[in-house]
Each structure stands twice: as structure tokens, then as C-alpha cells.
Amino acid sequence: MINLKSRLIWLTETVAMGTGLLILLACVFDWLI
């Protein structure tokens, strides 16, 4: 059985990374336009 806590931490880190990338892309597009 997969450890639920470590999976939850992994999920949180993945979501945080995705959000950070989206914000970074938004800043880049805002700078280009």
C-alpha cells in the first residue's frame, strides 16, 4: 500500500510547482505584450 502522507506531500508540491509555472508564464506574457 502506498503511503498516503508522502503521496499527499507529492501532490501538494506538484500543484504548487504547476501554479508557480502558470504565474511565471503570465508574467512573461504580460512583459512581452
C-alpha positions, 0 to 999 in steps of 0.5 A, a space after each residue: 500500500 502506498 503511503 498516503 502522507 508522502 503521496 499527499 506531500 507529492 501532490 501538494 508540491 506538484 500543484 504548487 510547482 504547476 501554479 508557480 509555472 502558470 504565474 511565471 508564464 503570465 508574467 512573461 506574457 504580460 512583459 512581452 505584450 
